[in-house]
Amino acid sequence: MDRLCKNSFTTERALGDFLELSRISKRFAGVHALRNVDLELDVGEVHCIVGENGSGKSTLIKIISGVEEPERGGSIVVAGKAYPKLNPVRSTQCGIQVIYQDLSLFPNLNVAENIAMAHHLGGLHRVDWRALKSAANAAMAKVGIELDPDRKVSDLSIAGRQLVAICRALAAEAKLLIMDEPTASLTRHEVDSLISLVSELKRAGICIVFVSHRLDEVLEIADRVTVLRDGAKVGTFPADTIDGRKLSHLMTGQAFDYQVQAHDVSASPVVLEVDSLWRDGDYQDISFQLRAGEVVGLTGLLGAGRTELALSLFGMNPSDRGTIAINGCPVTLNRNIDAIDLGIAYVSEDRLALGLVLEQPISANITLTVLERLVGRLGLIRTRARRAHVARWISDLAIKVSNPANPVKTLSGGNQQRVVLAKWMATNPRVLILDSPTVGVDISAKHGIYEIIRRLAREGVAVLMISDEIPEVLYHSDRVLVMREGRLTVDVPADKTSEDALRRAVNA
């Protein structure tokens, strides 16, 4: 893969610019989202745009796709033709397509209809279903994708839906394809398949803009990387001249410590003990211990049984056999309320669907797990106690909030995750299970969450952190577990292993 990218980089650069932005600025309510940003995107190039939340990435994508207008003084040149601004129709006519994280598909329609329906909209005429299916098949054939054109999109996996979105862009004759966080919900195998597909698109002369918080994937797939910070362009760099640490520094202006931080907690009491735990079809013969003040990282490919195990420990996915003990006493966990009563808290990997009530205020989300503590003698919530509780956790976790009464959906991803953590930390847990706690979170917010995890460990909480990012579990755990095909295959102190060793264990 690396050799292919390097060999093709010089050739594709010679093909010339497809899109050139000069002096692009944008303000919202007087706040600069972009400041004089220049960007060149070449034909047949994979160009990654990185930056923290609020750096201007989304605004830049919206200007390229015509959703937002830049301020006067800038210029946009597409395929040699200058435009003062674009609109969505003109952008599409120029061959610009955006695949957003939610994919924007019609789940009740089939694959062919989602791919090719746009060609059959407008006017009063009958849809030529044969032509529609033919157009969809042609789009899939361009890059060797095989999907059943009659299958409903709702029946596809996330990876399958992403392929449909890509084929829809190809059917629209995309020349520039912008992919916003395309790997956020994919397994490593699916990520590898997507990277191969991006290489096929590149060879077909399509320019790919790849936006991601996962810097290892950025460096794996990119020809060039453009870094944005606080709405300004820091620079554009050939991907083979930088590494993850330099990229992190360019994005944030901070130097982060990438050192194993394992602590010896062998003298601490065992809080959670799992012995020969089985759930047929999910995992088999799982045994491990979790001590007070210990952070244990659990990694493996998605589908290895990690989340299923976590749900069993939280009483939502009861095991078939084996034992779970809390502080040496065997317990039965058939409901999540059983786990909560025993001091077990669980932060789901899907904070938007399972961790938060997005339309409700920030304050309501923080107090959701402890409402009974805030109720007075008349059965009403004590307003003063509620405000004090919310203020305490906003302060303790440094949640950036303008008004706790605002809907939680108005917060950034990192601050939303802090709200979820506050909700469960308020229960004073003995065991905290974190399933992919930093997914979709920028690098500064990630390190803020790591600091919170370490603080909890110092206070004696036992933490089980599940992640498919090898550096995350290695550098932020005391011990690392690896699951593969439902079995626990590795249990090793973090300071006795390496990224390469863990990758080999995960992919063995």
LUMMI-100084 format. One line per field, with one value per residue (C-alpha): residue in three letters; x, y, z. Coordinates in steps of 0.25 Angstrom, whole numbers. Last residue first. Layout:
<atoms>
residuo	(ALA / ...)
x	(X / ...)
y	(Y / ...)
z	(Z / ...)
</atoms>
This chain:
<atoms>
residuo	(ALA / ASN / VAL / ALA / ARG / ARG / LEU / ALA / ASP / GLU / SER / THR / LYS / ASP / ALA / PRO / VAL / ASP / VAL / THR / LEU / ARG / GLY / GLU / ARG / MET / VAL / LEU / VAL / ARG / ASP / SER / HIS / TYR / LEU / VAL / GLU / PRO / ILE / GLU / ASP / SER / ILE / MET / LEU / VAL / ALA / VAL / GLY / GLU / ARG / ALA / LEU / ARG / ARG / ILE / ILE / GLU / TYR / ILE / GLY / HIS / LYS / ALA / SER / ILE / ASP / VAL / GLY / VAL / THR / PRO / SER / ASP / LEU / ILE / LEU / VAL / ARG / PRO / ASN / THR / ALA / MET / TRP / LYS / ALA / LEU / VAL / VAL / ARG / GLN / GLN / ASN / GLY / GLY / SER / LEU / THR / LYS / VAL / PRO / ASN / ALA / PRO / ASN / SER / VAL / LYS / ILE / ALA / LEU / ASP / SER / ILE / TRP / ARG / ALA / VAL / HIS / ALA / ARG / ARG / ALA / ARG / THR / ARG / ILE / LEU / GLY / LEU / ARG / GLY / VAL / LEU / ARG / GLU / LEU / VAL / THR / LEU / THR / ILE / ASN / ALA / SER / ILE / PRO / GLN / GLU / LEU / VAL / LEU / GLY / LEU / ALA / LEU / ARG / ASP / GLU / SER / VAL / TYR / ALA / ILE / GLY / LEU / ASP / ILE / ALA / ASP / ILE / ASN / ARG / ASN / LEU / THR / VAL / PRO / CYS / GLY / ASN / ILE / ALA / ILE / THR / GLY / ARG / ASP / SER / PRO / ASN / MET / GLY / PHE / LEU / SER / LEU / ALA / LEU / GLU / THR / ARG / GLY / ALA / GLY / LEU / LEU / GLY / THR / LEU / GLY / VAL / VAL / GLU / GLY / ALA / ARG / LEU / GLN / PHE / SER / ILE / ASP / GLN / TYR / ASP / GLY / ASP / ARG / TRP / LEU / SER / ASP / VAL / GLU / LEU / VAL / VAL / PRO / SER / ALA / SER / VAL / ASP / HIS / ALA / GLN / VAL / GLN / TYR / ASP / PHE / ALA / GLN / GLY / THR / MET / LEU / HIS / SER / LEU / LYS / ARG / GLY / ASP / ILE / THR / ASP / ALA / PRO / PHE / THR / GLY / VAL / LYS / ALA / GLY / ASP / ARG / LEU / VAL / THR / VAL / ARG / ASP / ALA / ILE / GLU / LEU / VAL / GLU / ASP / LEU / ARG / HIS / SER / VAL / PHE / VAL / ILE / CYS / ILE / GLY / ALA / ARG / LYS / LEU / GLU / SER / VAL / LEU / SER / ILE / LEU / SER / ASP / VAL / GLU / HIS / ARG / THR / LEU / SER / ALA / THR / PRO / GLU / ASP / MET / ILE / LEU / LEU / LYS / ALA / GLU / ALA / ALA / LEU / ALA / ARG / CYS / ILE / ALA / VAL / LEU / GLN / ARG / GLY / ALA / ILE / SER / LEU / ASP / SER / VAL / LYS / ARG / ASP / PRO / ASP / LEU / GLU / ILE / GLY / VAL / LYS / ALA / MET / ALA / ALA / ASN / ALA / ALA / SER / LYS / LEU / ALA / ARG / TRP / ASP / VAL / ARG / HIS / LEU / GLY / GLY / LEU / HIS / HIS / ALA / MET / ALA / ILE / ASN / GLU / ALA / VAL / ASN / LEU / ASN / PRO / PHE / LEU / SER / LEU / ASP / GLN / TYR / ILE / VAL / GLN / ILE / GLY / CYS / GLN / THR / SER / ARG / VAL / PRO / ASN / LEU / LYS / PRO / TYR / ALA / LYS / GLY / ALA / VAL / VAL / ILE / SER / GLY / GLY / ARG / GLU / PRO / GLU / GLU / VAL / GLY / SER / ILE / ILE / LYS / ILE / LEU / THR / SER / LYS / GLY / SER / GLY / ASN / GLU / GLY / VAL / ILE / CYS / HIS / VAL / GLU / GLY / VAL / ASP / LEU / GLU / LEU / ASP / VAL / ASN / ARG / LEU / ALA / HIS / VAL / GLY / ALA / PHE / ARG / LYS / SER / ILE / ARG / SER / LEU / GLU / LEU / PHE / ASP / GLY / LEU / ALA / ARG / GLU / THR / THR / PHE / SER / ASN / LYS / CYS / LEU / ARG / ASP / MET)
x	(-13 / -19 / -21 / -8 / 0 / -5 / -2 / 12 / 14 / 9 / 18 / 18 / 23 / 20 / 5 / 5 / 0 / -13 / -14 / -24 / -37 / -47 / -59 / -53 / -40 / -40 / -27 / -25 / -15 / -11 / -7 / -15 / -13 / -1 / -4 / -20 / -20 / -8 / -15 / -28 / -39 / -44 / -50 / -46 / -48 / -46 / -46 / -48 / -39 / -37 / -24 / -32 / -42 / -31 / -25 / -39 / -41 / -27 / -30 / -43 / -34 / -25 / -36 / -42 / -28 / -28 / -42 / -53 / -61 / -58 / -51 / -59 / -59 / -66 / -63 / -67 / -65 / -65 / -66 / -76 / -79 / -93 / -89 / -77 / -88 / -95 / -81 / -75 / -87 / -85 / -71 / -74 / -83 / -71 / -62 / -73 / -75 / -88 / -101 / -107 / -107 / -119 / -116 / -120 / -106 / -102 / -89 / -83 / -69 / -68 / -56 / -59 / -59 / -66 / -77 / -78 / -80 / -89 / -99 / -99 / -101 / -112 / -119 / -118 / -123 / -135 / -139 / -147 / -161 / -165 / -171 / -159 / -149 / -143 / -129 / -123 / -134 / -130 / -116 / -115 / -121 / -114 / -104 / -114 / -124 / -113 / -108 / -123 / -131 / -131 / -119 / -123 / -110 / -102 / -110 / -112 / -102 / -92 / -91 / -79 / -87 / -82 / -84 / -85 / -83 / -86 / -94 / -107 / -103 / -100 / -114 / -121 / -114 / -122 / -118 / -105 / -104 / -93 / -82 / -75 / -60 / -61 / -71 / -71 / -75 / -77 / -77 / -90 / -100 / -96 / -106 / -106 / -111 / -106 / -94 / -83 / -91 / -92 / -76 / -75 / -84 / -76 / -63 / -68 / -58 / -67 / -59 / -45 / -38 / -35 / -38 / -30 / -29 / -28 / -25 / -29 / -36 / -33 / -39 / -38 / -39 / -46 / -53 / -57 / -65 / -71 / -83 / -89 / -92 / -89 / -78 / -70 / -59 / -57 / -58 / -53 / -57 / -51 / -38 / -31 / -19 / -5 / -3 / -6 / 7 / 5 / 6 / 8 / 14 / 19 / 13 / 14 / 6 / 13 / 3 / 1 / -12 / -12 / 2 / 6 / -3 / 3 / 17 / 13 / 6 / 17 / 21 / 29 / 22 / 9 / 14 / 10 / 0 / 1 / -5 / -17 / -26 / -39 / -34 / -24 / -25 / -15 / -14 / -9 / -3 / -3 / -12 / -16 / -7 / -4 / -19 / -21 / -11 / -17 / -31 / -39 / -43 / -46 / -42 / -43 / -42 / -39 / -44 / -34 / -38 / -25 / -30 / -44 / -36 / -27 / -40 / -45 / -33 / -34 / -49 / -45 / -35 / -45 / -55 / -45 / -42 / -56 / -64 / -72 / -63 / -56 / -63 / -61 / -65 / -62 / -61 / -61 / -56 / -58 / -72 / -80 / -93 / -93 / -79 / -85 / -97 / -86 / -79 / -92 / -95 / -81 / -84 / -97 / -89 / -79 / -90 / -96 / -108 / -122 / -127 / -121 / -132 / -126 / -130 / -117 / -110 / -96 / -83 / -73 / -62 / -58 / -66 / -75 / -83 / -86 / -90 / -99 / -106 / -108 / -113 / -123 / -128 / -129 / -138 / -146 / -150 / -157 / -170 / -170 / -175 / -162 / -151 / -144 / -139 / -124 / -124 / -130 / -117 / -110 / -121 / -131 / -121 / -118 / -132 / -141 / -146 / -132 / -132 / -117 / -111 / -98 / -99 / -84 / -85 / -81 / -79 / -79 / -73 / -74 / -75 / -90 / -91 / -84 / -94 / -106 / -101 / -97 / -83 / -76 / -68 / -66 / -53 / -52 / -39 / -45 / -51 / -46 / -51 / -47 / -47 / -49 / -63 / -67 / -69 / -83 / -88 / -95 / -87 / -80 / -66 / -72 / -78 / -65 / -58 / -68 / -67 / -52 / -51 / -43 / -55 / -53 / -38 / -31 / -29 / -31 / -26 / -23 / -24 / -20 / -25 / -27 / -21 / -27 / -21 / -25 / -23 / -30 / -31 / -37 / -48 / -58 / -56 / -66 / -74 / -88 / -82 / -70 / -64 / -51 / -45 / -32 / -31 / -37 / -32 / -40 / -36 / -21 / -11 / -9 / 6 / 2 / -3 / 10 / 18 / 8 / 6 / 20 / 18 / 4 / 7 / 19 / 11 / 0)
y	(-54 / -40 / -36 / -43 / -37 / -23 / -25 / -29 / -18 / -7 / -13 / -22 / -23 / -9 / -11 / -23 / -36 / -44 / -49 / -59 / -56 / -64 / -59 / -59 / -52 / -44 / -37 / -32 / -21 / -17 / -3 / 4 / 18 / 16 / 2 / 3 / 15 / 12 / -1 / 6 / -4 / 0 / -5 / 1 / -7 / 3 / -1 / 12 / 14 / 29 / 28 / 20 / 31 / 41 / 32 / 32 / 47 / 49 / 39 / 48 / 60 / 53 / 50 / 64 / 69 / 58 / 60 / 51 / 42 / 30 / 33 / 24 / 12 / 4 / 9 / 0 / 6 / -3 / 2 / 13 / 25 / 27 / 42 / 35 / 30 / 43 / 50 / 41 / 43 / 58 / 56 / 49 / 60 / 70 / 62 / 61 / 76 / 81 / 86 / 71 / 73 / 82 / 96 / 97 / 95 / 108 / 112 / 98 / 94 / 81 / 83 / 69 / 74 / 87 / 82 / 71 / 80 / 90 / 79 / 74 / 88 / 91 / 78 / 81 / 95 / 90 / 79 / 69 / 67 / 54 / 63 / 59 / 63 / 56 / 59 / 45 / 38 / 46 / 39 / 33 / 44 / 56 / 59 / 57 / 66 / 77 / 76 / 79 / 68 / 67 / 58 / 48 / 42 / 29 / 20 / 26 / 38 / 31 / 19 / 12 / 11 / 16 / 5 / 6 / -5 / -2 / -14 / -7 / -2 / -17 / -22 / -10 / -14 / -27 / -42 / -40 / -51 / -49 / -57 / -50 / -47 / -32 / -34 / -48 / -52 / -67 / -77 / -81 / -75 / -61 / -50 / -39 / -26 / -29 / -19 / -30 / -37 / -24 / -23 / -37 / -34 / -22 / -29 / -42 / -42 / -35 / -22 / -27 / -28 / -19 / -19 / -9 / -11 / 2 / -2 / 6 / -5 / -18 / -25 / -40 / -49 / -61 / -63 / -77 / -74 / -62 / -57 / -69 / -77 / -67 / -73 / -68 / -77 / -68 / -53 / -46 / -31 / -23 / -30 / -23 / -15 / -21 / -25 / -10 / -8 / 4 / 5 / 18 / 14 / 26 / 35 / 48 / 59 / 72 / 83 / 93 / 85 / 81 / 82 / 75 / 64 / 63 / 62 / 51 / 43 / 44 / 53 / 53 / 42 / 49 / 60 / 73 / 84 / 95 / 102 / 106 / 115 / 113 / 110 / 100 / 93 / 83 / 78 / 64 / 59 / 46 / 40 / 26 / 21 / 34 / 37 / 23 / 25 / 39 / 34 / 47 / 46 / 54 / 48 / 57 / 47 / 52 / 42 / 38 / 24 / 20 / 28 / 21 / 8 / 13 / 17 / 3 / -3 / 7 / 3 / -12 / -9 / -1 / -13 / -22 / -13 / -12 / 0 / 11 / 23 / 19 / 29 / 41 / 51 / 45 / 56 / 50 / 59 / 55 / 49 / 44 / 44 / 29 / 29 / 37 / 27 / 16 / 22 / 23 / 9 / 5 / 12 / 5 / -8 / -4 / 0 / -14 / -16 / -19 / -5 / -3 / -13 / -23 / -22 / -18 / -29 / -24 / -26 / -15 / -16 / -1 / 3 / -9 / -3 / 9 / 0 / -8 / 4 / 10 / -4 / -4 / 10 / 6 / -6 / 2 / 12 / 22 / 27 / 42 / 55 / 64 / 62 / 50 / 38 / 41 / 43 / 29 / 23 / 18 / 18 / 11 / 1 / -3 / -4 / 7 / 7 / 11 / 24 / 28 / 41 / 34 / 38 / 41 / 50 / 45 / 58 / 59 / 69 / 66 / 80 / 78 / 74 / 87 / 95 / 89 / 90 / 105 / 110 / 123 / 134 / 123 / 121 / 110 / 102 / 89 / 96 / 109 / 116 / 130 / 138 / 153 / 153 / 143 / 129 / 123 / 111 / 98 / 99 / 86 / 93 / 103 / 92 / 84 / 96 / 99 / 84 / 85 / 99 / 96 / 95 / 80 / 78 / 77 / 68 / 69 / 57 / 58 / 45 / 50 / 45 / 59 / 69 / 77 / 91 / 98 / 112 / 117 / 132 / 131 / 120 / 119 / 133 / 138 / 150 / 143 / 132 / 136 / 130 / 132 / 126 / 133 / 123 / 110 / 102 / 89 / 79 / 83 / 76 / 62 / 64 / 62 / 49 / 44 / 48 / 42 / 29 / 23 / 27 / 22 / 9 / 7 / 10 / 0)
z	(57 / 54 / 69 / 74 / 62 / 65 / 80 / 77 / 68 / 78 / 89 / 101 / 115 / 120 / 117 / 126 / 118 / 116 / 102 / 95 / 102 / 93 / 85 / 71 / 77 / 90 / 94 / 109 / 112 / 126 / 133 / 122 / 115 / 105 / 101 / 100 / 92 / 84 / 79 / 75 / 75 / 89 / 101 / 115 / 127 / 139 / 154 / 162 / 174 / 173 / 166 / 155 / 154 / 152 / 141 / 134 / 135 / 129 / 117 / 115 / 114 / 104 / 95 / 96 / 91 / 80 / 74 / 78 / 68 / 76 / 90 / 100 / 91 / 102 / 115 / 127 / 141 / 153 / 167 / 163 / 170 / 163 / 159 / 151 / 142 / 138 / 138 / 128 / 119 / 120 / 117 / 105 / 100 / 103 / 94 / 83 / 83 / 90 / 84 / 85 / 100 / 99 / 106 / 120 / 125 / 119 / 112 / 115 / 113 / 122 / 131 / 137 / 152 / 148 / 140 / 150 / 162 / 155 / 151 / 166 / 171 / 162 / 165 / 180 / 179 / 170 / 180 / 171 / 176 / 184 / 195 / 204 / 194 / 182 / 178 / 182 / 174 / 161 / 161 / 148 / 139 / 147 / 136 / 125 / 131 / 133 / 118 / 114 / 107 / 91 / 91 / 102 / 103 / 105 / 96 / 83 / 83 / 92 / 83 / 90 / 102 / 116 / 126 / 141 / 152 / 166 / 171 / 170 / 156 / 152 / 157 / 150 / 137 / 138 / 139 / 147 / 157 / 167 / 173 / 185 / 185 / 184 / 172 / 166 / 152 / 149 / 138 / 130 / 120 / 121 / 123 / 112 / 119 / 132 / 132 / 132 / 121 / 113 / 114 / 109 / 97 / 94 / 93 / 86 / 74 / 65 / 64 / 64 / 77 / 89 / 104 / 112 / 127 / 136 / 151 / 163 / 170 / 163 / 150 / 149 / 137 / 131 / 118 / 114 / 101 / 95 / 86 / 80 / 93 / 105 / 113 / 126 / 131 / 143 / 143 / 155 / 159 / 170 / 173 / 184 / 181 / 184 / 169 / 165 / 158 / 149 / 134 / 128 / 114 / 107 / 96 / 104 / 96 / 91 / 89 / 77 / 75 / 60 / 57 / 70 / 67 / 53 / 58 / 68 / 57 / 47 / 36 / 23 / 16 / 17 / 8 / 16 / 15 / 25 / 38 / 30 / 39 / 45 / 59 / 54 / 40 / 35 / 21 / 18 / 5 / -1 / 9 / 13 / 24 / 30 / 31 / 36 / 47 / 50 / 53 / 55 / 40 / 28 / 14 / 2 / -10 / -24 / -35 / -46 / -47 / -40 / -28 / -28 / -28 / -16 / -9 / -10 / -4 / 8 / 9 / 9 / 20 / 28 / 27 / 32 / 44 / 47 / 43 / 51 / 50 / 37 / 28 / 37 / 25 / 11 / 0 / -14 / -25 / -39 / -36 / -48 / -41 / -42 / -35 / -24 / -22 / -23 / -11 / -3 / -6 / -2 / 11 / 13 / 12 / 23 / 32 / 30 / 20 / 23 / 24 / 10 / 4 / -5 / -20 / -25 / -18 / -16 / -23 / -23 / -34 / -35 / -48 / -47 / -35 / -44 / -55 / -47 / -42 / -56 / -60 / -49 / -52 / -67 / -64 / -54 / -64 / -55 / -61 / -64 / -58 / -57 / -47 / -42 / -50 / -49 / -34 / -33 / -37 / -24 / -14 / -24 / -28 / -13 / -9 / -3 / 12 / 17 / 8 / 10 / 16 / 19 / 34 / 34 / 21 / 7 / -1 / -16 / -25 / -40 / -45 / -47 / -32 / -28 / -37 / -31 / -16 / -18 / -22 / -19 / -27 / -38 / -46 / -57 / -58 / -53 / -41 / -37 / -24 / -20 / -8 / -6 / -2 / 9 / 6 / 3 / 11 / 5 / -8 / -6 / -5 / 4 / 13 / 13 / 18 / 29 / 34 / 34 / 41 / 54 / 63 / 66 / 64 / 51 / 39 / 24 / 16 / 2 / -7 / -21 / -34 / -39 / -30 / -18 / -15 / -2 / 2 / 15 / 18 / 32 / 34 / 45 / 49 / 60 / 57 / 57 / 48 / 40 / 27 / 20 / 7 / 2 / -10 / -13 / -24 / -29 / -40 / -39 / -49 / -55 / -51 / -36 / -40 / -46 / -34 / -24 / -31 / -27 / -13 / -11 / -17 / -9 / 4 / 0)
</atoms>
